Amino acid sequence: MRTEQVSDHITWVGAIDWNLRDFHGFETPRGTTYNAYLVQGEHTTALIDTVKTPFVPELLSRVASVVDPASIGLIVVNHVEPDHNMGLPDVMAACPNARVVASASGVRGVAEYHNGLVVEAVGAKDVIDLGGVSLRFLPMPMVHWPDSMFTYCAEERVLMCNDAFGQHLATADRFADEVGESLALDELGRYYANILMPVSAQVSKVVDKVDAAGWKPLTIAPSHGVMWRGDSVSRAIERYAHWSTGALRDEVVIVYSTMWGSTDALARAIGDGVASEGVGVVVHDLAVTPLAEVTYELLERRGLLVGSPTLHHGMLFRVAGLLQYLAALHPVGRTGAAFGSFGWSSGATDQIEARMADIGIEVAQPAYTQKFRPTEGELESAHEWGASFARSLGAPVTTD
């Protein structure tokens, strides 16, 4: 199977998951990759990361096209989440002469996940010489699990950083400049919004930690998607630095679900009202827009308007699902409001407002609710409600 040369002594030998469409609730319409890297020294070879069990044969086929798996002397576990660690025992069986290392937290995680499997701990002071090239390690707790670790080859200036700087993107191309930097950066943002947003405080320290270690990567090799090289390295780092600050634009995401079209009509009128104030706005019906896309839209926007008709005194399940999804991502500094329609009984907007408050979204104005299908005059009122919300964004928001 085709491999890819990352640098003189490093080769990509991972697996491509063309058909993945859901990553624990994160919709992945473009699939993903599980990246693994061979680092070849004069004395021995290291394998950085493994793959999900179903993809072990693909990984080992690529490895065998480069070196005999039995000649591998080191396996590095940068992260114990199953997409990287599930296949570890099978890979170890194919590489019987390899010692296995992980962060101190990773050692515990591997043992817990694999029924007492024992591996060695490495940390920031450790250097493993492969012969002419060496590996250094930097624990990165909560980027995005406690066990997360970066591995760096100083001689090749390649940073193998597991989930950091990754994207869910299945492609035969291995580098951002090959697949198209704009697409790669777009998918970088989706991944950040849906995986790393809740740990932005830890992500903000990544670049400083790498600099403090004296690492100067020319290539960033994540565990998912394409690698970054050349000018794309600085652009990927700049995006991470920006997102981790929590800086937000005074723009609005409108998201809703509808039964008979009344809430849809309100959403459109409200969107026009927001836009009439010169404020950027996007409008999404949850019946056709994935949750991961909504979250990505919200990554740099401050305003969130959520709409639902009332069904049995509550909001529709898609809206409830969105709010539950957002709760796990802990968006900071957002301002919102609720809107919706009802027939014989209301209640959806009350639930939306309560859930927003639980999540930490500041409710900026009373909900807009409408009985049955809105008239032209009522749509004008919804338009003004949207304009009023847009005007409320004039006060700056600070984020932690």
C-alpha positions as CSV (number, residue, x, y, z in Angstrom):
1,M,0.0,0.0,0.0
2,R,1.1,3.6,-0.7
3,T,3.1,5.3,2.0
4,E,4.2,8.9,2.0
5,Q,7.7,10.4,2.8
6,V,7.3,13.1,5.5
7,S,11.0,13.8,5.7
8,D,14.3,12.0,5.1
9,H,13.8,9.6,8.0
10,I,10.0,9.7,8.6
11,T,7.3,8.0,6.7
12,W,3.5,8.1,6.9
13,V,2.1,4.6,7.3
14,G,-1.4,5.3,8.6
15,A,-4.9,4.3,7.5
16,I,-7.6,6.1,5.6
17,D,-11.2,5.7,6.8
18,W,-13.2,6.8,3.8
19,N,-16.6,5.8,5.2
20,L,-16.6,7.3,8.7
21,R,-19.6,9.6,9.1
22,D,-19.9,9.9,12.8
23,F,-17.2,10.4,15.4
24,H,-19.0,10.1,18.8
25,G,-21.7,12.5,17.7
26,F,-19.5,14.7,15.5
27,E,-20.7,14.3,11.9
28,T,-17.7,13.6,9.6
29,P,-19.0,13.8,6.0
30,R,-15.5,13.7,4.6
31,G,-14.3,10.7,6.6
32,T,-11.0,10.7,8.4
33,T,-7.5,9.2,8.6
34,Y,-5.7,7.5,11.5
35,N,-2.1,8.7,11.0
36,A,0.9,6.8,12.1
37,Y,4.5,7.5,11.4
38,L,7.7,5.4,11.1
39,V,10.9,7.2,12.2
40,Q,14.0,5.3,11.0
41,G,17.3,5.6,12.6
42,E,20.6,3.8,12.0
43,H,20.1,1.5,15.0
44,T,16.3,1.0,15.2
45,T,12.9,2.2,13.9
46,A,10.1,3.8,15.9
47,L,6.4,3.7,15.2
48,I,4.5,6.7,16.4
49,D,0.8,5.9,17.2
50,T,-1.3,3.1,16.0
51,V,-4.9,2.8,14.7
52,K,-8.4,1.4,15.4
53,T,-8.4,-2.4,15.3
54,P,-10.2,-2.8,12.0
55,F,-7.4,-0.8,10.3
56,V,-4.5,-2.7,11.8
57,P,-4.0,-4.8,8.7
58,E,-3.8,-1.6,6.6
59,L,-1.3,-0.1,9.0
60,L,0.9,-3.2,9.1
61,S,0.8,-3.5,5.3
62,R,2.2,-0.1,4.9
63,V,4.8,-0.7,7.6
64,A,5.9,-3.9,5.9
65,S,6.4,-2.0,2.7
66,V,9.0,0.1,4.4
67,V,10.6,-2.2,7.1
68,D,10.1,-5.6,8.6
69,P,7.7,-5.0,11.6
70,A,9.9,-7.3,13.7
71,S,12.7,-4.7,13.3
72,I,10.7,-2.0,15.0
73,G,12.3,-1.3,18.4
74,L,9.9,1.4,19.8
75,I,6.2,2.1,19.7
76,V,5.0,5.5,21.0
77,V,1.5,5.9,22.3
78,N,0.7,9.7,22.1
79,H,-2.9,9.2,23.2
80,V,-5.0,6.3,24.5
81,E,-8.3,7.1,22.9
82,P,-9.5,4.0,20.9
83,D,-9.1,5.5,17.4
84,H,-5.3,5.5,18.1
85,N,-4.9,2.9,20.8
86,M,-7.5,0.2,20.2
87,G,-5.2,-1.7,17.8
88,L,-2.1,-1.5,20.1
89,P,-2.1,-5.2,21.2
90,D,-2.3,-6.4,17.6
91,V,0.4,-4.1,16.5
92,M,2.6,-5.2,19.4
93,A,2.1,-8.8,18.4
94,A,3.4,-7.9,14.9
95,C,6.3,-6.0,16.5
96,P,7.5,-8.4,19.2
97,N,10.9,-6.6,19.7
98,A,9.4,-3.2,20.4
99,R,9.3,-1.4,23.8
100,V,6.2,0.7,24.2
101,V,6.2,4.1,25.8
102,A,3.5,6.7,26.7
103,S,3.1,9.6,29.0
104,A,2.7,8.8,32.7
105,S,-1.0,9.2,32.4
106,G,-1.0,7.2,29.2
107,V,0.7,4.3,31.0
108,R,-2.3,4.2,33.3
109,G,-4.7,4.6,30.4
110,V,-3.2,1.8,28.4
111,A,-3.3,-0.6,31.4
112,E,-6.9,0.3,32.1
113,Y,-8.0,0.0,28.5
114,H,-6.1,-3.2,27.7
115,N,-6.6,-5.2,30.9
116,G,-3.3,-4.5,32.6
117,L,-1.0,-4.2,29.6
118,V,2.2,-2.7,30.9
119,V,4.1,0.0,29.0
120,E,6.9,2.5,30.0
121,A,6.5,6.1,30.9
122,V,8.4,8.9,29.2
123,G,8.4,12.7,29.9
124,A,9.8,16.0,29.0
125,K,13.3,15.0,30.1
126,D,13.5,11.9,28.1
127,V,15.3,11.5,24.7
128,I,15.4,8.2,22.8
129,D,18.2,7.9,20.3
130,L,17.3,5.8,17.3
131,G,20.7,6.3,15.7
132,G,21.3,9.6,13.9
133,V,17.7,10.7,14.8
134,S,16.1,11.0,18.2
135,L,12.7,11.4,19.8
136,R,11.7,13.9,22.5
137,F,8.4,14.0,24.3
138,L,6.2,16.7,25.8
139,P,3.1,15.7,27.8
140,M,0.1,17.9,26.8
141,P,-2.5,17.1,29.4
142,M,-6.1,18.0,28.3
143,V,-5.1,18.6,24.7
144,H,-7.5,16.9,24.7
145,W,-7.2,14.0,27.2
146,P,-5.1,13.8,30.4
147,D,-2.7,11.4,28.7
148,S,-2.1,13.4,25.5
149,M,1.5,13.8,24.5
150,F,3.5,15.3,21.6
151,T,6.5,13.5,20.1
152,Y,9.2,15.5,18.3
153,C,12.1,14.5,16.0
154,A,14.6,17.4,16.3
155,E,16.9,16.3,13.5
156,E,13.9,16.2,11.0
157,R,12.1,19.1,12.7
158,V,8.8,17.1,12.6
159,L,6.2,17.4,15.4
160,M,3.9,14.4,15.8
161,C,1.2,15.9,17.9
162,N,-1.6,13.4,17.8
163,D,-5.1,15.1,17.9
164,A,-3.7,18.7,18.0
165,F,-3.8,20.4,14.5
166,G,-5.9,17.5,13.2
167,Q,-8.9,17.4,10.9
168,H,-11.5,14.8,10.0
169,L,-10.6,14.5,6.3
170,A,-10.1,11.4,4.3
171,T,-7.9,12.0,1.3
172,A,-5.2,10.3,-0.8
173,D,-3.2,13.5,-0.4
174,R,-1.1,13.8,2.8
175,F,-0.3,17.5,3.0
176,A,-2.5,20.6,3.4
177,D,-0.9,22.2,0.3
178,E,-1.8,19.2,-1.8
179,V,-5.5,18.9,-0.8
180,G,-5.9,22.7,-0.8
181,E,-4.9,24.8,2.2
182,S,-8.3,26.5,2.4
183,L,-10.1,23.2,2.7
184,A,-7.6,22.0,5.3
185,L,-8.0,25.1,7.4
186,D,-11.7,24.9,7.1
187,E,-11.7,21.3,8.4
188,L,-9.1,22.4,11.1
189,G,-11.7,24.8,12.4
190,R,-14.5,22.2,12.4
191,Y,-12.3,19.8,14.4
192,Y,-11.3,22.5,16.8
193,A,-14.9,23.6,17.4
194,N,-16.2,20.1,18.0
195,I,-13.3,18.6,19.8
196,L,-11.0,21.2,21.4
197,M,-13.3,24.2,22.2
198,P,-13.8,23.0,25.8
199,V,-10.1,22.8,26.4
200,S,-9.1,26.2,24.8
201,A,-7.3,27.3,28.0
202,Q,-5.0,24.3,27.6
203,V,-4.6,24.8,23.8
204,S,-3.6,28.4,24.4
205,K,-0.4,27.1,26.1
206,V,0.6,24.7,23.4
207,V,2.7,27.0,21.3
208,D,4.5,28.4,24.4
209,K,5.3,24.9,25.7
210,V,6.7,23.9,22.3
211,D,8.8,27.1,22.1
212,A,10.0,26.6,25.7
213,A,11.2,23.1,24.8
214,G,13.2,24.6,22.0
215,W,11.3,22.8,19.3
216,K,11.1,24.5,15.9
217,P,9.0,22.2,13.7
218,L,9.0,22.6,9.9
219,T,6.3,20.0,9.6
220,I,3.3,19.3,11.9
221,A,2.1,15.8,11.6
222,P,-1.3,15.2,13.4
223,S,-3.1,12.0,13.9
224,H,-6.1,12.9,11.7
225,G,-6.3,14.4,8.3
226,V,-3.4,16.1,6.4
227,M,0.0,17.3,7.6
228,W,1.1,20.9,7.6
229,R,4.4,22.0,6.0
230,G,6.0,25.2,4.6
231,D,3.8,28.3,5.0
232,S,0.8,26.3,6.1
233,V,2.5,25.5,9.5
234,S,2.4,29.2,10.6
235,R,-1.2,29.6,9.3
236,A,-2.4,26.5,11.3
237,I,-0.6,27.8,14.4
238,E,-2.1,31.3,13.9
239,R,-5.6,29.8,13.7
240,Y,-5.1,27.8,16.9
241,A,-3.7,30.9,18.7
242,H,-6.7,32.9,17.6
243,W,-9.4,30.3,18.5
244,S,-7.8,29.6,21.9
245,T,-8.2,33.2,22.9
246,G,-12.0,33.0,22.6
247,A,-12.1,36.1,20.5
248,L,-15.6,36.5,19.0
249,R,-17.1,38.6,16.2
250,D,-20.4,40.4,16.7
251,E,-22.2,38.1,14.3
252,V,-25.2,35.8,14.8
253,V,-26.0,32.1,14.3
254,I,-29.7,31.4,14.0
255,V,-30.6,27.7,14.4
256,Y,-34.0,26.2,14.6
257,S,-36.3,23.3,14.0
258,T,-39.8,23.5,12.6
259,M,-43.0,21.4,12.3
260,W,-45.4,23.2,9.9
261,G,-43.2,26.0,8.8
262,S,-44.1,28.7,11.3
263,T,-40.8,28.7,13.1
264,D,-39.1,28.6,9.8
265,A,-40.9,31.7,8.7
266,L,-39.9,33.4,12.0
267,A,-36.3,32.4,11.6
268,R,-36.1,34.0,8.1
269,A,-37.7,37.2,9.3
270,I,-35.4,37.4,12.4
271,G,-32.4,36.8,10.1
272,D,-33.5,39.6,7.9
273,G,-33.8,41.8,11.0
274,V,-30.3,41.0,12.2
275,A,-28.9,41.7,8.7
276,S,-30.8,45.0,8.5
277,E,-28.5,46.3,11.3
278,G,-25.4,45.4,9.3
279,V,-24.6,42.4,11.5
280,G,-23.4,39.2,9.9
281,V,-25.9,36.3,10.2
282,V,-26.2,32.6,9.2
283,V,-29.4,30.7,9.4
284,H,-29.7,26.9,9.8
285,D,-32.5,24.4,10.0
286,L,-31.4,21.5,12.1
287,A,-33.3,19.1,9.9
288,V,-30.7,19.6,7.2
289,T,-27.7,21.1,9.0
290,P,-25.4,18.8,11.1
291,L,-24.7,19.8,14.7
292,A,-21.0,19.9,13.9
293,E,-21.6,22.5,11.3
294,V,-23.6,24.7,13.6
295,T,-20.8,24.4,16.2
296,Y,-18.2,25.5,13.6
297,E,-20.4,28.5,12.7
298,L,-20.5,29.4,16.3
299,L,-16.7,29.1,16.9
300,E,-16.0,32.8,16.1
301,R,-19.5,34.3,16.4
302,R,-21.0,35.8,19.6
303,G,-24.7,35.6,19.0
304,L,-26.9,32.5,19.1
305,L,-30.7,32.6,18.4
306,V,-32.4,29.2,18.9
307,G,-35.9,28.5,17.7
308,S,-38.4,25.7,18.2
309,P,-42.1,25.1,18.0
310,T,-43.8,23.6,21.1
311,L,-44.5,19.9,21.1
312,H,-46.1,18.5,24.2
313,H,-45.1,21.6,26.2
314,G,-41.4,21.4,25.2
315,M,-38.9,22.0,22.4
316,L,-38.4,19.6,19.5
317,F,-35.8,16.9,20.0
318,R,-33.3,18.3,17.4
319,V,-33.2,21.6,19.3
320,A,-32.8,19.8,22.7
321,G,-30.0,17.7,21.1
322,L,-28.2,20.8,19.9
323,L,-28.3,22.4,23.3
324,Q,-27.0,19.2,24.9
325,Y,-24.2,19.0,22.4
326,L,-23.2,22.6,23.1
327,A,-23.3,22.0,26.8
328,A,-20.5,19.5,26.5
329,L,-18.4,22.0,24.5
330,H,-18.7,24.9,27.1
331,P,-18.9,27.8,24.7
332,V,-17.8,31.0,26.5
333,G,-18.9,34.6,26.0
334,R,-22.0,33.9,23.9
335,T,-25.2,35.9,24.0
336,G,-28.5,34.4,22.9
337,A,-32.2,34.4,22.9
338,A,-35.1,32.0,22.1
339,F,-37.9,32.2,19.6
340,G,-40.6,29.9,18.4
341,S,-44.2,29.2,17.6
342,F,-47.0,27.2,19.3
343,G,-50.5,26.0,18.8
344,W,-52.7,25.0,21.7
345,S,-49.9,25.3,24.3
346,S,-46.5,27.1,24.6
347,G,-43.4,26.1,26.5
348,A,-40.5,25.5,24.1
349,T,-38.9,29.0,24.5
350,D,-39.0,28.7,28.3
351,Q,-37.1,25.4,28.0
352,I,-34.6,26.9,25.5
353,E,-33.9,29.9,27.8
354,A,-33.4,27.7,30.8
355,R,-31.0,25.5,28.9
356,M,-29.1,28.4,27.6
357,A,-28.6,29.7,31.1
358,D,-27.4,26.3,32.3
359,I,-24.8,26.3,29.5
360,G,-23.6,29.8,30.3
361,I,-25.1,31.6,27.4
362,E,-26.3,35.1,28.4
363,V,-30.0,35.5,27.5
364,A,-30.1,39.1,26.1
365,Q,-33.8,39.7,25.6
366,P,-37.2,38.0,26.2
367,A,-38.2,35.3,23.9
368,Y,-40.2,35.9,20.7
369,T,-43.2,33.5,20.7
370,Q,-46.0,33.3,18.1
371,K,-49.3,31.4,18.1
372,F,-50.1,29.5,14.9
373,R,-48.8,30.8,11.5
374,P,-47.5,34.4,11.7
375,T,-49.2,37.1,9.8
376,E,-47.3,39.7,7.8
377,G,-47.6,42.1,10.7
378,E,-46.2,39.5,13.1
379,L,-43.4,38.7,10.8
380,E,-42.5,42.4,10.9
381,S,-42.5,42.1,14.7
382,A,-40.1,39.2,14.4
383,H,-37.9,41.2,12.1
384,E,-37.7,44.0,14.7
385,W,-37.0,41.4,17.4
386,G,-34.0,40.2,15.3
387,A,-32.8,43.8,14.7
388,S,-33.1,44.5,18.5
389,F,-30.9,41.5,19.2
390,A,-28.3,42.6,16.7
391,R,-28.2,46.1,18.3
392,S,-27.6,44.4,21.7
393,L,-24.4,43.0,20.4
394,G,-22.8,46.5,20.4
395,A,-21.5,46.0,24.0
396,P,-18.1,44.2,23.9
397,V,-17.9,40.8,25.6
398,T,-14.7,39.6,27.4
399,T,-13.9,35.9,27.7
400,D,-11.7,34.0,30.1
